[in-house]
Amino acid sequence: MSSVAHCIDNGPMEGFWGILKRERYYGRRFTCKRELVQMIETYIHYYNTRRVQRKLGVLTPMEKHELGLAA
């Protein structure tokens, strides 16, 4: 979430939610709130640890983070 008067900060999160909806939400029906929350939690773990991204040099966000810590 962005701070007040800094809407540009919101871009990365808007992109993430768009990807999540495209890959896991659209076309599905959820029978309860807990099922939806579980899907979101599972997807966030997948996104951070297994989903490679070209803009990160074909690494996962966690791999990129670990490389930054090692530097």
PDB file of N, CA, C, O and CB in Angstrom:
ATOM      1  N   MET A   1       0.847  -1.170   0.000  1.00  0.00           N
ATOM      2  CA  MET A   1       0.000   0.000   0.000  1.00  0.00           C
ATOM      3  C   MET A   1       0.896   1.237   0.000  1.00  0.00           C
ATOM      4  O   MET A   1       1.944   1.267   0.645  1.00  0.00           O
ATOM      5  CB  MET A   1      -0.966  -0.005   1.222  1.00  0.00           C
ATOM      6  N   SER A   2       0.468   2.233  -0.722  1.00  0.00           N
ATOM      7  CA  SER A   2       1.283   3.435  -0.817  1.00  0.00           C
ATOM      8  C   SER A   2       0.953   4.405   0.307  1.00  0.00           C
ATOM      9  O   SER A   2      -0.107   4.341   0.930  1.00  0.00           O
ATOM     10  CB  SER A   2       1.083   4.110  -2.171  1.00  0.00           C
ATOM     11  N   SER A   3       1.895   5.300   0.542  1.00  0.00           N
ATOM     12  CA  SER A   3       1.653   6.343   1.530  1.00  0.00           C
ATOM     13  C   SER A   3       0.825   7.457   0.902  1.00  0.00           C
ATOM     14  O   SER A   3       0.666   7.498  -0.318  1.00  0.00           O
ATOM     15  CB  SER A   3       2.985   6.899   2.086  1.00  0.00           C
ATOM     16  N   VAL A   4       0.311   8.338   1.706  1.00  0.00           N
ATOM     17  CA  VAL A   4      -0.536   9.421   1.224  1.00  0.00           C
ATOM     18  C   VAL A   4       0.246  10.274   0.225  1.00  0.00           C
ATOM     19  O   VAL A   4       1.398  10.639   0.463  1.00  0.00           O
ATOM     20  CB  VAL A   4      -1.048  10.288   2.405  1.00  0.00           C
ATOM     21  N   ALA A   5      -0.401  10.581  -0.891  1.00  0.00           N
ATOM     22  CA  ALA A   5       0.150  11.437  -1.951  1.00  0.00           C
ATOM     23  C   ALA A   5       1.307  10.789  -2.713  1.00  0.00           C
ATOM     24  O   ALA A   5       2.059  11.497  -3.381  1.00  0.00           O
ATOM     25  CB  ALA A   5       0.618  12.744  -1.356  1.00  0.00           C
ATOM     26  N   HIS A   6       1.470   9.483  -2.636  1.00  0.00           N
ATOM     27  CA  HIS A   6       2.508   8.762  -3.383  1.00  0.00           C
ATOM     28  C   HIS A   6       1.890   7.570  -4.106  1.00  0.00           C
ATOM     29  O   HIS A   6       2.240   6.422  -3.832  1.00  0.00           O
ATOM     30  CB  HIS A   6       3.647   8.291  -2.435  1.00  0.00           C
ATOM     31  N   CYS A   7       0.981   7.843  -5.020  1.00  0.00           N
ATOM     32  CA  CYS A   7       0.259   6.761  -5.685  1.00  0.00           C
ATOM     33  C   CYS A   7       1.171   5.863  -6.511  1.00  0.00           C
ATOM     34  O   CYS A   7       0.815   4.714  -6.776  1.00  0.00           O
ATOM     35  CB  CYS A   7      -0.816   7.333  -6.568  1.00  0.00           C
ATOM     36  N   ILE A   8       2.331   6.350  -6.922  1.00  0.00           N
ATOM     37  CA  ILE A   8       3.251   5.532  -7.724  1.00  0.00           C
ATOM     38  C   ILE A   8       3.722   4.307  -6.943  1.00  0.00           C
ATOM     39  O   ILE A   8       4.063   3.289  -7.545  1.00  0.00           O
ATOM     40  CB  ILE A   8       4.462   6.368  -8.169  1.00  0.00           C
ATOM     41  N   ASP A   9       3.746   4.391  -5.606  1.00  0.00           N
ATOM     42  CA  ASP A   9       4.148   3.254  -4.771  1.00  0.00           C
ATOM     43  C   ASP A   9       3.202   2.076  -4.914  1.00  0.00           C
ATOM     44  O   ASP A   9       3.580   0.940  -4.628  1.00  0.00           O
ATOM     45  CB  ASP A   9       4.220   3.671  -3.314  1.00  0.00           C
ATOM     46  N   ASN A  10       1.990   2.327  -5.349  1.00  0.00           N
ATOM     47  CA  ASN A  10       0.960   1.298  -5.412  1.00  0.00           C
ATOM     48  C   ASN A  10       1.120   0.372  -6.627  1.00  0.00           C
ATOM     49  O   ASN A  10       0.522  -0.704  -6.653  1.00  0.00           O
ATOM     50  CB  ASN A  10      -0.407   1.949  -5.441  1.00  0.00           C
ATOM     51  N   GLY A  11       1.897   0.758  -7.610  1.00  0.00           N
ATOM     52  CA  GLY A  11       2.039  -0.003  -8.841  1.00  0.00           C
ATOM     53  C   GLY A  11       2.425  -1.461  -8.673  1.00  0.00           C
ATOM     54  O   GLY A  11       1.759  -2.329  -9.235  1.00  0.00           O
ATOM     55  N   PRO A  12       3.482  -1.765  -7.916  1.00  0.00           N
ATOM     56  CA  PRO A  12       3.869  -3.168  -7.752  1.00  0.00           C
ATOM     57  C   PRO A  12       2.767  -4.029  -7.128  1.00  0.00           C
ATOM     58  O   PRO A  12       2.573  -5.174  -7.535  1.00  0.00           O
ATOM     59  CB  PRO A  12       5.112  -3.254  -6.900  1.00  0.00           C
ATOM     60  N   MET A  13       2.051  -3.490  -6.151  1.00  0.00           N
ATOM     61  CA  MET A  13       0.971  -4.274  -5.525  1.00  0.00           C
ATOM     62  C   MET A  13      -0.203  -4.455  -6.477  1.00  0.00           C
ATOM     63  O   MET A  13      -0.810  -5.525  -6.514  1.00  0.00           O
ATOM     64  CB  MET A  13       0.491  -3.595  -4.232  1.00  0.00           C
ATOM     65  N   GLU A  14      -0.526  -3.426  -7.243  1.00  0.00           N
ATOM     66  CA  GLU A  14      -1.594  -3.560  -8.229  1.00  0.00           C
ATOM     67  C   GLU A  14      -1.228  -4.648  -9.239  1.00  0.00           C
ATOM     68  O   GLU A  14      -2.078  -5.444  -9.638  1.00  0.00           O
ATOM     69  CB  GLU A  14      -1.852  -2.210  -8.949  1.00  0.00           C
ATOM     70  N   GLY A  15       0.045  -4.676  -9.649  1.00  0.00           N
ATOM     71  CA  GLY A  15       0.501  -5.704 -10.572  1.00  0.00           C
ATOM     72  C   GLY A  15       0.382  -7.099  -9.989  1.00  0.00           C
ATOM     73  O   GLY A  15      -0.061  -8.028 -10.664  1.00  0.00           O
ATOM     74  N   PHE A  16       0.783  -7.244  -8.723  1.00  0.00           N
ATOM     75  CA  PHE A  16       0.687  -8.546  -8.056  1.00  0.00           C
ATOM     76  C   PHE A  16      -0.753  -9.033  -8.009  1.00  0.00           C
ATOM     77  O   PHE A  16      -1.025 -10.182  -8.358  1.00  0.00           O
ATOM     78  CB  PHE A  16       1.258  -8.464  -6.638  1.00  0.00           C
ATOM     79  N   TRP A  17      -1.693  -8.167  -7.577  1.00  0.00           N
ATOM     80  CA  TRP A  17      -3.095  -8.596  -7.471  1.00  0.00           C
ATOM     81  C   TRP A  17      -3.660  -8.931  -8.844  1.00  0.00           C
ATOM     82  O   TRP A  17      -4.487  -9.834  -8.964  1.00  0.00           O
ATOM     83  CB  TRP A  17      -3.949  -7.502  -6.801  1.00  0.00           C
ATOM     84  N   GLY A  18      -3.226  -8.215  -9.885  1.00  0.00           N
ATOM     85  CA  GLY A  18      -3.671  -8.539 -11.236  1.00  0.00           C
ATOM     86  C   GLY A  18      -3.205  -9.927 -11.666  1.00  0.00           C
ATOM     87  O   GLY A  18      -3.967 -10.687 -12.264  1.00  0.00           O
ATOM     88  N   ILE A  19      -1.946 -10.255 -11.357  1.00  0.00           N
ATOM     89  CA  ILE A  19      -1.405 -11.577 -11.688  1.00  0.00           C
ATOM     90  C   ILE A  19      -2.152 -12.660 -10.910  1.00  0.00           C
ATOM     91  O   ILE A  19      -2.542 -13.678 -11.482  1.00  0.00           O
ATOM     92  CB  ILE A  19       0.115 -11.642 -11.379  1.00  0.00           C
ATOM     93  N   LEU A  20      -2.351 -12.446  -9.623  1.00  0.00           N
ATOM     94  CA  LEU A  20      -3.064 -13.421  -8.793  1.00  0.00           C
ATOM     95  C   LEU A  20      -4.462 -13.680  -9.348  1.00  0.00           C
ATOM     96  O   LEU A  20      -4.873 -14.832  -9.484  1.00  0.00           O
ATOM     97  CB  LEU A  20      -3.154 -12.927  -7.334  1.00  0.00           C
ATOM     98  N   LYS A  21      -5.185 -12.625  -9.666  1.00  0.00           N
ATOM     99  CA  LYS A  21      -6.546 -12.798 -10.185  1.00  0.00           C
ATOM    100  C   LYS A  21      -6.538 -13.536 -11.521  1.00  0.00           C
ATOM    101  O   LYS A  21      -7.379 -14.404 -11.756  1.00  0.00           O
ATOM    102  CB  LYS A  21      -7.235 -11.435 -10.344  1.00  0.00           C
ATOM    103  N   ARG A  22      -5.602 -13.199 -12.390  1.00  0.00           N
ATOM    104  CA  ARG A  22      -5.533 -13.844 -13.698  1.00  0.00           C
ATOM    105  C   ARG A  22      -5.172 -15.332 -13.583  1.00  0.00           C
ATOM    106  O   ARG A  22      -5.743 -16.168 -14.283  1.00  0.00           O
ATOM    107  CB  ARG A  22      -4.511 -13.127 -14.580  1.00  0.00           C
ATOM    108  N   GLU A  23      -4.227 -15.654 -12.702  1.00  0.00           N
ATOM    109  CA  GLU A  23      -3.746 -17.030 -12.599  1.00  0.00           C
ATOM    110  C   GLU A  23      -4.571 -17.929 -11.679  1.00  0.00           C
ATOM    111  O   GLU A  23      -4.593 -19.143 -11.880  1.00  0.00           O
ATOM    112  CB  GLU A  23      -2.342 -17.018 -12.124  1.00  0.00           C
ATOM    113  N   ARG A  24      -5.251 -17.368 -10.676  1.00  0.00           N
ATOM    114  CA  ARG A  24      -5.918 -18.227  -9.695  1.00  0.00           C
ATOM    115  C   ARG A  24      -7.368 -17.880  -9.374  1.00  0.00           C
ATOM    116  O   ARG A  24      -8.071 -18.708  -8.795  1.00  0.00           O
ATOM    117  CB  ARG A  24      -5.153 -18.199  -8.450  1.00  0.00           C
ATOM    118  N   TYR A  25      -7.841 -16.680  -9.730  1.00  0.00           N
ATOM    119  CA  TYR A  25      -9.167 -16.268  -9.287  1.00  0.00           C
ATOM    120  C   TYR A  25     -10.217 -16.344 -10.390  1.00  0.00           C
ATOM    121  O   TYR A  25     -11.262 -16.967 -10.206  1.00  0.00           O
ATOM    122  CB  TYR A  25      -9.109 -14.868  -8.749  1.00  0.00           C
ATOM    123  N   TYR A  26      -9.952 -15.724 -11.524  1.00  0.00           N
ATOM    124  CA  TYR A  26     -10.948 -15.688 -12.593  1.00  0.00           C
ATOM    125  C   TYR A  26     -11.304 -17.098 -13.057  1.00  0.00           C
ATOM    126  O   TYR A  26     -10.426 -17.937 -13.255  1.00  0.00           O
ATOM    127  CB  TYR A  26     -10.434 -14.856 -13.774  1.00  0.00           C
ATOM    128  N   GLY A  27     -12.578 -17.342 -13.224  1.00  0.00           N
ATOM    129  CA  GLY A  27     -13.046 -18.643 -13.689  1.00  0.00           C
ATOM    130  C   GLY A  27     -13.289 -19.654 -12.584  1.00  0.00           C
ATOM    131  O   GLY A  27     -13.714 -20.776 -12.860  1.00  0.00           O
ATOM    132  N   ARG A  28     -13.030 -19.282 -11.347  1.00  0.00           N
ATOM    133  CA  ARG A  28     -13.255 -20.194 -10.214  1.00  0.00           C
ATOM    134  C   ARG A  28     -14.380 -19.676  -9.343  1.00  0.00           C
ATOM    135  O   ARG A  28     -14.669 -18.480  -9.327  1.00  0.00           O
ATOM    136  CB  ARG A  28     -11.970 -20.365  -9.376  1.00  0.00           C
ATOM    137  N   ARG A  29     -15.003 -20.573  -8.628  1.00  0.00           N
ATOM    138  CA  ARG A  29     -16.015 -20.204  -7.637  1.00  0.00           C
ATOM    139  C   ARG A  29     -15.532 -20.683  -6.277  1.00  0.00           C
ATOM    140  O   ARG A  29     -15.077 -21.817  -6.126  1.00  0.00           O
ATOM    141  CB  ARG A  29     -17.420 -20.816  -7.987  1.00  0.00           C
ATOM    142  N   PHE A  30     -15.636 -19.816  -5.310  1.00  0.00           N
ATOM    143  CA  PHE A  30     -15.238 -20.155  -3.953  1.00  0.00           C
ATOM    144  C   PHE A  30     -16.504 -20.304  -3.116  1.00  0.00           C
ATOM    145  O   PHE A  30     -17.400 -19.463  -3.181  1.00  0.00           O
ATOM    146  CB  PHE A  30     -14.278 -19.071  -3.350  1.00  0.00           C
ATOM    147  N   THR A  31     -16.573 -21.358  -2.343  1.00  0.00           N
ATOM    148  CA  THR A  31     -17.783 -21.657  -1.583  1.00  0.00           C
ATOM    149  C   THR A  31     -17.835 -20.948  -0.236  1.00  0.00           C
ATOM    150  O   THR A  31     -18.900 -20.827   0.371  1.00  0.00           O
ATOM    151  CB  THR A  31     -17.894 -23.137  -1.371  1.00  0.00           C
ATOM    152  N   CYS A  32     -16.660 -20.473   0.235  1.00  0.00           N
ATOM    153  CA  CYS A  32     -16.634 -19.766   1.517  1.00  0.00           C
ATOM    154  C   CYS A  32     -15.413 -18.852   1.558  1.00  0.00           C
ATOM    155  O   CYS A  32     -14.487 -18.985   0.758  1.00  0.00           O
ATOM    156  CB  CYS A  32     -16.614 -20.769   2.710  1.00  0.00           C
ATOM    157  N   LYS A  33     -15.434 -17.940   2.493  1.00  0.00           N
ATOM    158  CA  LYS A  33     -14.340 -16.987   2.648  1.00  0.00           C
ATOM    159  C   LYS A  33     -13.033 -17.711   2.962  1.00  0.00           C
ATOM    160  O   LYS A  33     -11.982 -17.341   2.438  1.00  0.00           O
ATOM    161  CB  LYS A  33     -14.665 -15.973   3.753  1.00  0.00           C
ATOM    162  N   ARG A  34     -13.087 -18.731   3.806  1.00  0.00           N
ATOM    163  CA  ARG A  34     -11.867 -19.461   4.194  1.00  0.00           C
ATOM    164  C   ARG A  34     -11.182 -20.089   2.981  1.00  0.00           C
ATOM    165  O   ARG A  34      -9.954 -20.102   2.905  1.00  0.00           O
ATOM    166  CB  ARG A  34     -12.202 -20.552   5.224  1.00  0.00           C
ATOM    167  N   GLU A  35     -11.956 -20.604   2.043  1.00  0.00           N
ATOM    168  CA  GLU A  35     -11.388 -21.195   0.827  1.00  0.00           C
ATOM    169  C   GLU A  35     -10.650 -20.130   0.015  1.00  0.00           C
ATOM    170  O   GLU A  35      -9.570 -20.393  -0.514  1.00  0.00           O
ATOM    171  CB  GLU A  35     -12.499 -21.852  -0.032  1.00  0.00           C
ATOM    172  N   LEU A  36     -11.218 -18.948  -0.085  1.00  0.00           N
ATOM    173  CA  LEU A  36     -10.584 -17.846  -0.809  1.00  0.00           C
ATOM    174  C   LEU A  36      -9.299 -17.408  -0.106  1.00  0.00           C
ATOM    175  O   LEU A  36      -8.271 -17.213  -0.753  1.00  0.00           O
ATOM    176  CB  LEU A  36     -11.554 -16.654  -0.939  1.00  0.00           C
ATOM    177  N   VAL A  37      -9.358 -17.257   1.200  1.00  0.00           N
ATOM    178  CA  VAL A  37      -8.174 -16.857   1.973  1.00  0.00           C
ATOM    179  C   VAL A  37      -7.072 -17.898   1.827  1.00  0.00           C
ATOM    180  O   VAL A  37      -5.907 -17.535   1.667  1.00  0.00           O
ATOM    181  CB  VAL A  37      -8.532 -16.665   3.465  1.00  0.00           C
ATOM    182  N   GLN A  38      -7.411 -19.171   1.876  1.00  0.00           N
ATOM    183  CA  GLN A  38      -6.425 -20.245   1.717  1.00  0.00           C
ATOM    184  C   GLN A  38      -5.782 -20.182   0.337  1.00  0.00           C
ATOM    185  O   GLN A  38      -4.570 -20.357   0.214  1.00  0.00           O
ATOM    186  CB  GLN A  38      -7.082 -21.623   1.933  1.00  0.00           C
ATOM    187  N   MET A  39      -6.569 -19.937  -0.694  1.00  0.00           N
ATOM    188  CA  MET A  39      -6.020 -19.821  -2.043  1.00  0.00           C
ATOM    189  C   MET A  39      -5.028 -18.664  -2.121  1.00  0.00           C
ATOM    190  O   MET A  39      -3.959 -18.803  -2.716  1.00  0.00           O
ATOM    191  CB  MET A  39      -7.150 -19.626  -3.071  1.00  0.00           C
ATOM    192  N   ILE A  40      -5.373 -17.529  -1.526  1.00  0.00           N
ATOM    193  CA  ILE A  40      -4.485 -16.358  -1.555  1.00  0.00           C
ATOM    194  C   ILE A  40      -3.190 -16.656  -0.802  1.00  0.00           C
ATOM    195  O   ILE A  40      -2.107 -16.337  -1.293  1.00  0.00           O
ATOM    196  CB  ILE A  40      -5.190 -15.122  -0.940  1.00  0.00           C
ATOM    197  N   GLU A  41      -3.286 -17.257   0.373  1.00  0.00           N
ATOM    198  CA  GLU A  41      -2.084 -17.592   1.143  1.00  0.00           C
ATOM    199  C   GLU A  41      -1.186 -18.571   0.387  1.00  0.00           C
ATOM    200  O   GLU A  41       0.034 -18.408   0.357  1.00  0.00           O
ATOM    201  CB  GLU A  41      -2.475 -18.186   2.500  1.00  0.00           C
ATOM    202  N   THR A  42      -1.788 -19.574  -0.213  1.00  0.00           N
ATOM    203  CA  THR A  42      -1.032 -20.557  -0.988  1.00  0.00           C
ATOM    204  C   THR A  42      -0.365 -19.905  -2.183  1.00  0.00           C
ATOM    205  O   THR A  42       0.790 -20.199  -2.492  1.00  0.00           O
ATOM    206  CB  THR A  42      -1.941 -21.692  -1.452  1.00  0.00           C
ATOM    207  N   TYR A  43      -1.092 -19.016  -2.859  1.00  0.00           N
ATOM    208  CA  TYR A  43      -0.534 -18.348  -4.032  1.00  0.00           C
ATOM    209  C   TYR A  43       0.613 -17.425  -3.642  1.00  0.00           C
ATOM    210  O   TYR A  43       1.617 -17.375  -4.351  1.00  0.00           O
ATOM    211  CB  TYR A  43      -1.621 -17.557  -4.763  1.00  0.00           C
ATOM    212  N   ILE A  44       0.498 -16.705  -2.556  1.00  0.00           N
ATOM    213  CA  ILE A  44       1.585 -15.817  -2.123  1.00  0.00           C
ATOM    214  C   ILE A  44       2.853 -16.628  -1.862  1.00  0.00           C
ATOM    215  O   ILE A  44       3.946 -16.209  -2.243  1.00  0.00           O
ATOM    216  CB  ILE A  44       1.177 -15.028  -0.849  1.00  0.00           C
ATOM    217  N   HIS A  45       2.716 -17.778  -1.219  1.00  0.00           N
ATOM    218  CA  HIS A  45       3.883 -18.641  -0.988  1.00  0.00           C
ATOM    219  C   HIS A  45       4.468 -19.115  -2.320  1.00  0.00           C
ATOM    220  O   HIS A  45       5.683 -19.068  -2.509  1.00  0.00           O
ATOM    221  CB  HIS A  45       3.495 -19.860  -0.108  1.00  0.00           C
ATOM    222  N   TYR A  46       3.628 -19.564  -3.232  1.00  0.00           N
ATOM    223  CA  TYR A  46       4.079 -19.989  -4.562  1.00  0.00           C
ATOM    224  C   TYR A  46       4.783 -18.844  -5.282  1.00  0.00           C
ATOM    225  O   TYR A  46       5.866 -19.034  -5.834  1.00  0.00           O
ATOM    226  CB  TYR A  46       2.890 -20.493  -5.403  1.00  0.00           C
ATOM    227  N   TYR A  47       4.179 -17.663  -5.282  1.00  0.00           N
ATOM    228  CA  TYR A  47       4.712 -16.495  -5.990  1.00  0.00           C
ATOM    229  C   TYR A  47       6.110 -16.144  -5.467  1.00  0.00           C
ATOM    230  O   TYR A  47       7.005 -15.829  -6.252  1.00  0.00           O
ATOM    231  CB  TYR A  47       3.758 -15.281  -5.833  1.00  0.00           C
ATOM    232  N   ASN A  48       6.294 -16.198  -4.171  1.00  0.00           N
ATOM    233  CA  ASN A  48       7.571 -15.805  -3.582  1.00  0.00           C
ATOM    234  C   ASN A  48       8.655 -16.866  -3.691  1.00  0.00           C
ATOM    235  O   ASN A  48       9.838 -16.530  -3.741  1.00  0.00           O
ATOM    236  CB  ASN A  48       7.371 -15.462  -2.151  1.00  0.00           C
ATOM    237  N   THR A  49       8.275 -18.140  -3.728  1.00  0.00           N
ATOM    238  CA  THR A  49       9.293 -19.196  -3.651  1.00  0.00           C
ATOM    239  C   THR A  49       9.453 -20.041  -4.904  1.00  0.00           C
ATOM    240  O   THR A  49      10.477 -20.709  -5.050  1.00  0.00           O
ATOM    241  CB  THR A  49       8.976 -20.090  -2.525  1.00  0.00           C
ATOM    242  N   ARG A  50       8.477 -20.043  -5.825  1.00  0.00           N
ATOM    243  CA  ARG A  50       8.567 -20.949  -6.972  1.00  0.00           C
ATOM    244  C   ARG A  50       8.330 -20.279  -8.320  1.00  0.00           C
ATOM    245  O   ARG A  50       8.761 -20.819  -9.339  1.00  0.00           O
ATOM    246  CB  ARG A  50       7.586 -22.054  -6.805  1.00  0.00           C
ATOM    247  N   ARG A  51       7.669 -19.132  -8.372  1.00  0.00           N
ATOM    248  CA  ARG A  51       7.312 -18.497  -9.643  1.00  0.00           C
ATOM    249  C   ARG A  51       8.457 -17.583 -10.088  1.00  0.00           C
ATOM    250  O   ARG A  51       8.675 -16.521  -9.505  1.00  0.00           O
ATOM    251  CB  ARG A  51       5.979 -17.691  -9.509  1.00  0.00           C
ATOM    252  N   VAL A  52       9.190 -18.007 -11.133  1.00  0.00           N
ATOM    253  CA  VAL A  52      10.303 -17.199 -11.629  1.00  0.00           C
ATOM    254  C   VAL A  52       9.767 -15.989 -12.397  1.00  0.00           C
ATOM    255  O   VAL A  52       8.679 -16.022 -12.971  1.00  0.00           O
ATOM    256  CB  VAL A  52      11.238 -18.046 -12.533  1.00  0.00           C
ATOM    257  N   GLN A  53      10.571 -14.921 -12.387  1.00  0.00           N
ATOM    258  CA  GLN A  53      10.181 -13.684 -13.050  1.00  0.00           C
ATOM    259  C   GLN A  53      11.332 -13.179 -13.898  1.00  0.00           C
ATOM    260  O   GLN A  53      12.469 -13.089 -13.433  1.00  0.00           O
ATOM    261  CB  GLN A  53       9.753 -12.617 -12.024  1.00  0.00           C
ATOM    262  N   ARG A  54      11.029 -12.851 -15.142  1.00  0.00           N
ATOM    263  CA  ARG A  54      12.060 -12.349 -16.053  1.00  0.00           C
ATOM    264  C   ARG A  54      12.697 -11.063 -15.546  1.00  0.00           C
ATOM    265  O   ARG A  54      13.911 -10.888 -15.652  1.00  0.00           O
ATOM    266  CB  ARG A  54      11.470 -12.115 -17.432  1.00  0.00           C
ATOM    267  N   LYS A  55      11.886 -10.159 -14.993  1.00  0.00           N
ATOM    268  CA  LYS A  55      12.434  -8.875 -14.537  1.00  0.00           C
ATOM    269  C   LYS A  55      13.395  -9.033 -13.354  1.00  0.00           C
ATOM    270  O   LYS A  55      14.127  -8.101 -13.017  1.00  0.00           O
ATOM    271  CB  LYS A  55      11.299  -7.938 -14.148  1.00  0.00           C
ATOM    272  N   LEU A  56      13.392 -10.204 -12.730  1.00  0.00           N
ATOM    273  CA  LEU A  56      14.330 -10.494 -11.647  1.00  0.00           C
ATOM    274  C   LEU A  56      15.478 -11.377 -12.128  1.00  0.00           C
ATOM    275  O   LEU A  56      16.187 -11.965 -11.312  1.00  0.00           O
ATOM    276  CB  LEU A  56      13.604 -11.168 -10.482  1.00  0.00           C
ATOM    277  N   GLY A  57      15.667 -11.475 -13.435  1.00  0.00           N
ATOM    278  CA  GLY A  57      16.741 -12.300 -13.979  1.00  0.00           C
ATOM    279  C   GLY A  57      16.409 -13.773 -13.949  1.00  0.00           C
ATOM    280  O   GLY A  57      17.290 -14.600 -13.715  1.00  0.00           O
ATOM    281  N   VAL A  58      15.150 -14.120 -14.181  1.00  0.00           N
ATOM    282  CA  VAL A  58      14.632 -15.488 -14.166  1.00  0.00           C
ATOM    283  C   VAL A  58      14.912 -16.161 -12.815  1.00  0.00           C
ATOM    284  O   VAL A  58      15.347 -17.310 -12.742  1.00  0.00           O
ATOM    285  CB  VAL A  58      15.258 -16.311 -15.313  1.00  0.00           C
ATOM    286  N   LEU A  59      14.646 -15.402 -11.763  1.00  0.00           N
ATOM    287  CA  LEU A  59      14.745 -15.899 -10.395  1.00  0.00           C
ATOM    288  C   LEU A  59      13.397 -15.714  -9.714  1.00  0.00           C
ATOM    289  O   LEU A  59      12.548 -14.962 -10.193  1.00  0.00           O
ATOM    290  CB  LEU A  59      15.874 -15.168  -9.607  1.00  0.00           C
ATOM    291  N   THR A  60      13.206 -16.397  -8.605  1.00  0.00           N
ATOM    292  CA  THR A  60      12.018 -16.144  -7.791  1.00  0.00           C
ATOM    293  C   THR A  60      12.310 -14.912  -6.929  1.00  0.00           C
ATOM    294  O   THR A  60      13.474 -14.557  -6.739  1.00  0.00           O
ATOM    295  CB  THR A  60      11.643 -17.401  -6.898  1.00  0.00           C
ATOM    296  N   PRO A  61      11.274 -14.259  -6.408  1.00  0.00           N
ATOM    297  CA  PRO A  61      11.538 -13.135  -5.518  1.00  0.00           C
ATOM    298  C   PRO A  61      12.409 -13.512  -4.313  1.00  0.00           C
ATOM    299  O   PRO A  61      13.248 -12.715  -3.893  1.00  0.00           O
ATOM    300  CB  PRO A  61      10.232 -12.560  -5.034  1.00  0.00           C
ATOM    301  N   MET A  62      12.226 -14.698  -3.761  1.00  0.00           N
ATOM    302  CA  MET A  62      13.029 -15.119  -2.616  1.00  0.00           C
ATOM    303  C   MET A  62      14.499 -15.316  -3.015  1.00  0.00           C
ATOM    304  O   MET A  62      15.400 -14.936  -2.267  1.00  0.00           O
ATOM    305  CB  MET A  62      12.460 -16.419  -2.018  1.00  0.00           C
ATOM    306  N   GLU A  63      14.742 -15.907  -4.191  1.00  0.00           N
ATOM    307  CA  GLU A  63      16.121 -16.071  -4.656  1.00  0.00           C
ATOM    308  C   GLU A  63      16.790 -14.724  -4.852  1.00  0.00           C
ATOM    309  O   GLU A  63      17.949 -14.546  -4.478  1.00  0.00           O
ATOM    310  CB  GLU A  63      16.159 -16.868  -5.959  1.00  0.00           C
ATOM    311  N   LYS A  64      16.072 -13.776  -5.433  1.00  0.00           N
ATOM    312  CA  LYS A  64      16.611 -12.435  -5.644  1.00  0.00           C
ATOM    313  C   LYS A  64      16.912 -11.768  -4.306  1.00  0.00           C
ATOM    314  O   LYS A  64      17.943 -11.111  -4.163  1.00  0.00           O
ATOM    315  CB  LYS A  64      15.629 -11.577  -6.462  1.00  0.00           C
ATOM    316  N   HIS A  65      16.037 -11.925  -3.339  1.00  0.00           N
ATOM    317  CA  HIS A  65      16.242 -11.379  -2.010  1.00  0.00           C
ATOM    318  C   HIS A  65      17.493 -11.965  -1.354  1.00  0.00           C
ATOM    319  O   HIS A  65      18.297 -11.239  -0.769  1.00  0.00           O
ATOM    320  CB  HIS A  65      15.018 -11.645  -1.141  1.00  0.00           C
ATOM    321  N   GLU A  66      17.647 -13.278  -1.458  1.00  0.00           N
ATOM    322  CA  GLU A  66      18.811 -13.941  -0.861  1.00  0.00           C
ATOM    323  C   GLU A  66      20.109 -13.483  -1.521  1.00  0.00           C
ATOM    324  O   GLU A  66      21.125 -13.331  -0.844  1.00  0.00           O
ATOM    325  CB  GLU A  66      18.674 -15.466  -0.976  1.00  0.00           C
ATOM    326  N   LEU A  67      20.087 -13.261  -2.838  1.00  0.00           N
ATOM    327  CA  LEU A  67      21.281 -12.751  -3.523  1.00  0.00           C
ATOM    328  C   LEU A  67      21.621 -11.348  -3.025  1.00  0.00           C
ATOM    329  O   LEU A  67      22.793 -11.010  -2.855  1.00  0.00           O
ATOM    330  CB  LEU A  67      21.068 -12.738  -5.057  1.00  0.00           C
ATOM    331  N   GLY A  68      20.597 -10.541  -2.794  1.00  0.00           N
ATOM    332  CA  GLY A  68      20.828  -9.195  -2.274  1.00  0.00           C
ATOM    333  C   GLY A  68      21.430  -9.216  -0.870  1.00  0.00           C
ATOM    334  O   GLY A  68      22.293  -8.401  -0.545  1.00  0.00           O
ATOM    335  N   LEU A  69      20.976 -10.139  -0.052  1.00  0.00           N
ATOM    336  CA  LEU A  69      21.525 -10.248   1.303  1.00  0.00           C
ATOM    337  C   LEU A  69      22.970 -10.715   1.288  1.00  0.00           C
ATOM    338  O   LEU A  69      23.770 -10.309   2.132  1.00  0.00           O
ATOM    339  CB  LEU A  69      20.685 -11.204   2.139  1.00  0.00           C
ATOM    340  N   ALA A  70      23.304 -11.572   0.325  1.00  0.00           N
ATOM    341  CA  ALA A  70      24.657 -12.123   0.252  1.00  0.00           C
ATOM    342  C   ALA A  70      25.664 -11.100  -0.259  1.00  0.00           C
ATOM    343  O   ALA A  70      26.861 -11.230  -0.004  1.00  0.00           O
ATOM    344  CB  ALA A  70      24.674 -13.350  -0.643  1.00  0.00           C
ATOM    345  N   ALA A  71      25.193 -10.084  -0.977  1.00  0.00           N
ATOM    346  CA  ALA A  71      26.105  -9.088  -1.572  1.00  0.00           C
ATOM    347  C   ALA A  71      26.712  -8.159  -0.547  1.00  0.00           C
ATOM    348  O   ALA A  71      27.494  -7.276  -0.901  1.00  0.00           O
ATOM    349  CB  ALA A  71      25.378  -8.269  -2.606  1.00  0.00           C
TER     350      ALA A  71
END
